[in-house]
Amino acid sequence: MIHQNWETSETIRELTCVHTDAKKYMVNQALTAGKTYPLKNETEEFYFVIDNTGKVGGYYKEYFKG
């Protein structure tokens, strides 16, 4: 249940969104290209950041550089 504390946990580092061109999902509603987001957790495939909604969301690593 560690995911319940991600919003208040320490930021690992900052990531910059490079694009929101998603093939399947509507990423452009939660991320803005060029904006920097605080990284709260990461897995092999996903970054978990606080997005434009103010909540933690999981996104493919392809959307970020950092």
Phi and psi restraints in degrees (range 20) as a CNS / XPLOR table:
assign (resid 1 and name C) (resid 2 and name N)
       (resid 2 and name CA) (resid 2 and name C) 1.0 -61.3 20.0 2
assign (resid 2 and name N) (resid 2 and name CA)
       (resid 2 and name C) (resid 3 and name N) 1.0 -27.4 20.0 2
assign (resid 2 and name C) (resid 3 and name N)
       (resid 3 and name CA) (resid 3 and name C) 1.0 -62.9 20.0 2
assign (resid 3 and name N) (resid 3 and name CA)
       (resid 3 and name C) (resid 4 and name N) 1.0 -20.0 20.0 2
assign (resid 3 and name C) (resid 4 and name N)
       (resid 4 and name CA) (resid 4 and name C) 1.0 -71.4 20.0 2
assign (resid 4 and name N) (resid 4 and name CA)
       (resid 4 and name C) (resid 5 and name N) 1.0 -17.3 20.0 2
assign (resid 4 and name C) (resid 5 and name N)
       (resid 5 and name CA) (resid 5 and name C) 1.0 -107.0 20.0 2
assign (resid 5 and name N) (resid 5 and name CA)
       (resid 5 and name C) (resid 6 and name N) 1.0 4.6 20.0 2
assign (resid 5 and name C) (resid 6 and name N)
       (resid 6 and name CA) (resid 6 and name C) 1.0 -62.4 20.0 2
assign (resid 6 and name N) (resid 6 and name CA)
       (resid 6 and name C) (resid 7 and name N) 1.0 -37.6 20.0 2
assign (resid 6 and name C) (resid 7 and name N)
       (resid 7 and name CA) (resid 7 and name C) 1.0 -61.4 20.0 2
assign (resid 7 and name N) (resid 7 and name CA)
       (resid 7 and name C) (resid 8 and name N) 1.0 -34.6 20.0 2
assign (resid 7 and name C) (resid 8 and name N)
       (resid 8 and name CA) (resid 8 and name C) 1.0 -99.9 20.0 2
assign (resid 8 and name N) (resid 8 and name CA)
       (resid 8 and name C) (resid 9 and name N) 1.0 -4.1 20.0 2
assign (resid 8 and name C) (resid 9 and name N)
       (resid 9 and name CA) (resid 9 and name C) 1.0 -75.2 20.0 2
assign (resid 9 and name N) (resid 9 and name CA)
       (resid 9 and name C) (resid 10 and name N) 1.0 166.0 20.0 2
assign (resid 9 and name C) (resid 10 and name N)
       (resid 10 and name CA) (resid 10 and name C) 1.0 -66.1 20.0 2
assign (resid 10 and name N) (resid 10 and name CA)
       (resid 10 and name C) (resid 11 and name N) 1.0 140.2 20.0 2
assign (resid 10 and name C) (resid 11 and name N)
       (resid 11 and name CA) (resid 11 and name C) 1.0 -74.1 20.0 2
assign (resid 11 and name N) (resid 11 and name CA)
       (resid 11 and name C) (resid 12 and name N) 1.0 131.1 20.0 2
assign (resid 11 and name C) (resid 12 and name N)
       (resid 12 and name CA) (resid 12 and name C) 1.0 -73.0 20.0 2
assign (resid 12 and name N) (resid 12 and name CA)
       (resid 12 and name C) (resid 13 and name N) 1.0 -50.2 20.0 2
assign (resid 12 and name C) (resid 13 and name N)
       (resid 13 and name CA) (resid 13 and name C) 1.0 -167.6 20.0 2
assign (resid 13 and name N) (resid 13 and name CA)
       (resid 13 and name C) (resid 14 and name N) 1.0 175.5 20.0 2
assign (resid 13 and name C) (resid 14 and name N)
       (resid 14 and name CA) (resid 14 and name C) 1.0 -99.8 20.0 2
assign (resid 14 and name N) (resid 14 and name CA)
       (resid 14 and name C) (resid 15 and name N) 1.0 140.3 20.0 2
assign (resid 14 and name C) (resid 15 and name N)
       (resid 15 and name CA) (resid 15 and name C) 1.0 -122.7 20.0 2
assign (resid 15 and name N) (resid 15 and name CA)
       (resid 15 and name C) (resid 16 and name N) 1.0 145.4 20.0 2
assign (resid 15 and name C) (resid 16 and name N)
       (resid 16 and name CA) (resid 16 and name C) 1.0 -106.3 20.0 2
assign (resid 16 and name N) (resid 16 and name CA)
       (resid 16 and name C) (resid 17 and name N) 1.0 131.0 20.0 2
assign (resid 16 and name C) (resid 17 and name N)
       (resid 17 and name CA) (resid 17 and name C) 1.0 -75.4 20.0 2
assign (resid 17 and name N) (resid 17 and name CA)
       (resid 17 and name C) (resid 18 and name N) 1.0 126.8 20.0 2
assign (resid 17 and name C) (resid 18 and name N)
       (resid 18 and name CA) (resid 18 and name C) 1.0 -98.2 20.0 2
assign (resid 18 and name N) (resid 18 and name CA)
       (resid 18 and name C) (resid 19 and name N) 1.0 -27.1 20.0 2
assign (resid 18 and name C) (resid 19 and name N)
       (resid 19 and name CA) (resid 19 and name C) 1.0 -162.1 20.0 2
assign (resid 19 and name N) (resid 19 and name CA)
       (resid 19 and name C) (resid 20 and name N) 1.0 163.6 20.0 2
assign (resid 19 and name C) (resid 20 and name N)
       (resid 20 and name CA) (resid 20 and name C) 1.0 -127.7 20.0 2
assign (resid 20 and name N) (resid 20 and name CA)
       (resid 20 and name C) (resid 21 and name N) 1.0 29.1 20.0 2
assign (resid 20 and name C) (resid 21 and name N)
       (resid 21 and name CA) (resid 21 and name C) 1.0 -83.6 20.0 2
assign (resid 21 and name N) (resid 21 and name CA)
       (resid 21 and name C) (resid 22 and name N) 1.0 80.5 20.0 2
assign (resid 21 and name C) (resid 22 and name N)
       (resid 22 and name CA) (resid 22 and name C) 1.0 -89.4 20.0 2
assign (resid 22 and name N) (resid 22 and name CA)
       (resid 22 and name C) (resid 23 and name N) 1.0 141.0 20.0 2
assign (resid 22 and name C) (resid 23 and name N)
       (resid 23 and name CA) (resid 23 and name C) 1.0 -80.7 20.0 2
assign (resid 23 and name N) (resid 23 and name CA)
       (resid 23 and name C) (resid 24 and name N) 1.0 -32.2 20.0 2
assign (resid 23 and name C) (resid 24 and name N)
       (resid 24 and name CA) (resid 24 and name C) 1.0 -120.1 20.0 2
assign (resid 24 and name N) (resid 24 and name CA)
       (resid 24 and name C) (resid 25 and name N) 1.0 -30.6 20.0 2
assign (resid 24 and name C) (resid 25 and name N)
       (resid 25 and name CA) (resid 25 and name C) 1.0 -115.5 20.0 2
assign (resid 25 and name N) (resid 25 and name CA)
       (resid 25 and name C) (resid 26 and name N) 1.0 164.2 20.0 2
assign (resid 25 and name C) (resid 26 and name N)
       (resid 26 and name CA) (resid 26 and name C) 1.0 -95.1 20.0 2
assign (resid 26 and name N) (resid 26 and name CA)
       (resid 26 and name C) (resid 27 and name N) 1.0 73.3 20.0 2
assign (resid 26 and name C) (resid 27 and name N)
       (resid 27 and name CA) (resid 27 and name C) 1.0 -72.5 20.0 2
assign (resid 27 and name N) (resid 27 and name CA)
       (resid 27 and name C) (resid 28 and name N) 1.0 -28.2 20.0 2
assign (resid 27 and name C) (resid 28 and name N)
       (resid 28 and name CA) (resid 28 and name C) 1.0 -65.9 20.0 2
assign (resid 28 and name N) (resid 28 and name CA)
       (resid 28 and name C) (resid 29 and name N) 1.0 -11.6 20.0 2
assign (resid 28 and name C) (resid 29 and name N)
       (resid 29 and name CA) (resid 29 and name C) 1.0 -84.2 20.0 2
assign (resid 29 and name N) (resid 29 and name CA)
       (resid 29 and name C) (resid 30 and name N) 1.0 -19.1 20.0 2
assign (resid 29 and name C) (resid 30 and name N)
       (resid 30 and name CA) (resid 30 and name C) 1.0 -115.0 20.0 2
assign (resid 30 and name N) (resid 30 and name CA)
       (resid 30 and name C) (resid 31 and name N) 1.0 -18.0 20.0 2
assign (resid 30 and name C) (resid 31 and name N)
       (resid 31 and name CA) (resid 31 and name C) 1.0 -126.1 20.0 2
assign (resid 31 and name N) (resid 31 and name CA)
       (resid 31 and name C) (resid 32 and name N) 1.0 153.5 20.0 2
assign (resid 31 and name C) (resid 32 and name N)
       (resid 32 and name CA) (resid 32 and name C) 1.0 -125.5 20.0 2
assign (resid 32 and name N) (resid 32 and name CA)
       (resid 32 and name C) (resid 33 and name N) 1.0 125.2 20.0 2
assign (resid 32 and name C) (resid 33 and name N)
       (resid 33 and name CA) (resid 33 and name C) 1.0 -61.1 20.0 2
assign (resid 33 and name N) (resid 33 and name CA)
       (resid 33 and name C) (resid 34 and name N) 1.0 133.2 20.0 2
assign (resid 33 and name C) (resid 34 and name N)
       (resid 34 and name CA) (resid 34 and name C) 1.0 92.7 20.0 2
assign (resid 34 and name N) (resid 34 and name CA)
       (resid 34 and name C) (resid 35 and name N) 1.0 -13.5 20.0 2
assign (resid 34 and name C) (resid 35 and name N)
       (resid 35 and name CA) (resid 35 and name C) 1.0 -87.2 20.0 2
assign (resid 35 and name N) (resid 35 and name CA)
       (resid 35 and name C) (resid 36 and name N) 1.0 149.0 20.0 2
assign (resid 35 and name C) (resid 36 and name N)
       (resid 36 and name CA) (resid 36 and name C) 1.0 -98.7 20.0 2
assign (resid 36 and name N) (resid 36 and name CA)
       (resid 36 and name C) (resid 37 and name N) 1.0 137.5 20.0 2
assign (resid 36 and name C) (resid 37 and name N)
       (resid 37 and name CA) (resid 37 and name C) 1.0 -126.4 20.0 2
assign (resid 37 and name N) (resid 37 and name CA)
       (resid 37 and name C) (resid 38 and name N) 1.0 145.0 20.0 2
assign (resid 37 and name C) (resid 38 and name N)
       (resid 38 and name CA) (resid 38 and name C) 1.0 -79.1 20.0 2
assign (resid 38 and name N) (resid 38 and name CA)
       (resid 38 and name C) (resid 39 and name N) 1.0 127.6 20.0 2
assign (resid 38 and name C) (resid 39 and name N)
       (resid 39 and name CA) (resid 39 and name C) 1.0 -84.3 20.0 2
assign (resid 39 and name N) (resid 39 and name CA)
       (resid 39 and name C) (resid 40 and name N) 1.0 124.4 20.0 2
assign (resid 39 and name C) (resid 40 and name N)
       (resid 40 and name CA) (resid 40 and name C) 1.0 -103.2 20.0 2
assign (resid 40 and name N) (resid 40 and name CA)
       (resid 40 and name C) (resid 41 and name N) 1.0 -29.6 20.0 2
assign (resid 40 and name C) (resid 41 and name N)
       (resid 41 and name CA) (resid 41 and name C) 1.0 -163.8 20.0 2
assign (resid 41 and name N) (resid 41 and name CA)
       (resid 41 and name C) (resid 42 and name N) 1.0 159.8 20.0 2
assign (resid 41 and name C) (resid 42 and name N)
       (resid 42 and name CA) (resid 42 and name C) 1.0 -147.2 20.0 2
assign (resid 42 and name N) (resid 42 and name CA)
       (resid 42 and name C) (resid 43 and name N) 1.0 150.7 20.0 2
assign (resid 42 and name C) (resid 43 and name N)
       (resid 43 and name CA) (resid 43 and name C) 1.0 -121.6 20.0 2
assign (resid 43 and name N) (resid 43 and name CA)
       (resid 43 and name C) (resid 44 and name N) 1.0 -173.3 20.0 2
assign (resid 43 and name C) (resid 44 and name N)
       (resid 44 and name CA) (resid 44 and name C) 1.0 -62.8 20.0 2
assign (resid 44 and name N) (resid 44 and name CA)
       (resid 44 and name C) (resid 45 and name N) 1.0 -30.7 20.0 2
assign (resid 44 and name C) (resid 45 and name N)
       (resid 45 and name CA) (resid 45 and name C) 1.0 -112.8 20.0 2
assign (resid 45 and name N) (resid 45 and name CA)
       (resid 45 and name C) (resid 46 and name N) 1.0 -23.2 20.0 2
assign (resid 45 and name C) (resid 46 and name N)
       (resid 46 and name CA) (resid 46 and name C) 1.0 -125.7 20.0 2
assign (resid 46 and name N) (resid 46 and name CA)
       (resid 46 and name C) (resid 47 and name N) 1.0 152.4 20.0 2
assign (resid 46 and name C) (resid 47 and name N)
       (resid 47 and name CA) (resid 47 and name C) 1.0 -108.5 20.0 2
assign (resid 47 and name N) (resid 47 and name CA)
       (resid 47 and name C) (resid 48 and name N) 1.0 140.0 20.0 2
assign (resid 47 and name C) (resid 48 and name N)
       (resid 48 and name CA) (resid 48 and name C) 1.0 -111.0 20.0 2
assign (resid 48 and name N) (resid 48 and name CA)
       (resid 48 and name C) (resid 49 and name N) 1.0 110.8 20.0 2
assign (resid 48 and name C) (resid 49 and name N)
       (resid 49 and name CA) (resid 49 and name C) 1.0 -125.2 20.0 2
assign (resid 49 and name N) (resid 49 and name CA)
       (resid 49 and name C) (resid 50 and name N) 1.0 161.2 20.0 2
assign (resid 49 and name C) (resid 50 and name N)
       (resid 50 and name CA) (resid 50 and name C) 1.0 -83.9 20.0 2
assign (resid 50 and name N) (resid 50 and name CA)
       (resid 50 and name C) (resid 51 and name N) 1.0 112.9 20.0 2
assign (resid 50 and name C) (resid 51 and name N)
       (resid 51 and name CA) (resid 51 and name C) 1.0 -91.2 20.0 2
assign (resid 51 and name N) (resid 51 and name CA)
       (resid 51 and name C) (resid 52 and name N) 1.0 -167.5 20.0 2
assign (resid 51 and name C) (resid 52 and name N)
       (resid 52 and name CA) (resid 52 and name C) 1.0 -64.7 20.0 2
assign (resid 52 and name N) (resid 52 and name CA)
       (resid 52 and name C) (resid 53 and name N) 1.0 -18.2 20.0 2
assign (resid 52 and name C) (resid 53 and name N)
       (resid 53 and name CA) (resid 53 and name C) 1.0 -81.1 20.0 2
assign (resid 53 and name N) (resid 53 and name CA)
       (resid 53 and name C) (resid 54 and name N) 1.0 -11.4 20.0 2
assign (resid 53 and name C) (resid 54 and name N)
       (resid 54 and name CA) (resid 54 and name C) 1.0 88.7 20.0 2
assign (resid 54 and name N) (resid 54 and name CA)
       (resid 54 and name C) (resid 55 and name N) 1.0 3.4 20.0 2
assign (resid 54 and name C) (resid 55 and name N)
       (resid 55 and name CA) (resid 55 and name C) 1.0 -116.2 20.0 2
assign (resid 55 and name N) (resid 55 and name CA)
       (resid 55 and name C) (resid 56 and name N) 1.0 164.9 20.0 2
assign (resid 55 and name C) (resid 56 and name N)
       (resid 56 and name CA) (resid 56 and name C) 1.0 -78.6 20.0 2
assign (resid 56 and name N) (resid 56 and name CA)
       (resid 56 and name C) (resid 57 and name N) 1.0 129.1 20.0 2
assign (resid 56 and name C) (resid 57 and name N)
       (resid 57 and name CA) (resid 57 and name C) 1.0 -130.1 20.0 2
assign (resid 57 and name N) (resid 57 and name CA)
       (resid 57 and name C) (resid 58 and name N) 1.0 148.9 20.0 2
assign (resid 57 and name C) (resid 58 and name N)
       (resid 58 and name CA) (resid 58 and name C) 1.0 -99.7 20.0 2
assign (resid 58 and name N) (resid 58 and name CA)
       (resid 58 and name C) (resid 59 and name N) 1.0 129.0 20.0 2
assign (resid 58 and name C) (resid 59 and name N)
       (resid 59 and name CA) (resid 59 and name C) 1.0 -134.6 20.0 2
assign (resid 59 and name N) (resid 59 and name CA)
       (resid 59 and name C) (resid 60 and name N) 1.0 147.8 20.0 2
assign (resid 59 and name C) (resid 60 and name N)
       (resid 60 and name CA) (resid 60 and name C) 1.0 -57.2 20.0 2
assign (resid 60 and name N) (resid 60 and name CA)
       (resid 60 and name C) (resid 61 and name N) 1.0 147.3 20.0 2
assign (resid 60 and name C) (resid 61 and name N)
       (resid 61 and name CA) (resid 61 and name C) 1.0 -65.3 20.0 2
assign (resid 61 and name N) (resid 61 and name CA)
       (resid 61 and name C) (resid 62 and name N) 1.0 -20.2 20.0 2
assign (resid 61 and name C) (resid 62 and name N)
       (resid 62 and name CA) (resid 62 and name C) 1.0 -63.9 20.0 2
assign (resid 62 and name N) (resid 62 and name CA)
       (resid 62 and name C) (resid 63 and name N) 1.0 -17.8 20.0 2
assign (resid 62 and name C) (resid 63 and name N)
       (resid 63 and name CA) (resid 63 and name C) 1.0 -83.1 20.0 2
assign (resid 63 and name N) (resid 63 and name CA)
       (resid 63 and name C) (resid 64 and name N) 1.0 -8.7 20.0 2
assign (resid 63 and name C) (resid 64 and name N)
       (resid 64 and name CA) (resid 64 and name C) 1.0 -128.0 20.0 2
assign (resid 64 and name N) (resid 64 and name CA)
       (resid 64 and name C) (resid 65 and name N) 1.0 158.4 20.0 2
assign (resid 64 and name C) (resid 65 and name N)
       (resid 65 and name CA) (resid 65 and name C) 1.0 -133.3 20.0 2
assign (resid 65 and name N) (resid 65 and name CA)
       (resid 65 and name C) (resid 66 and name N) 1.0 151.0 20.0 2
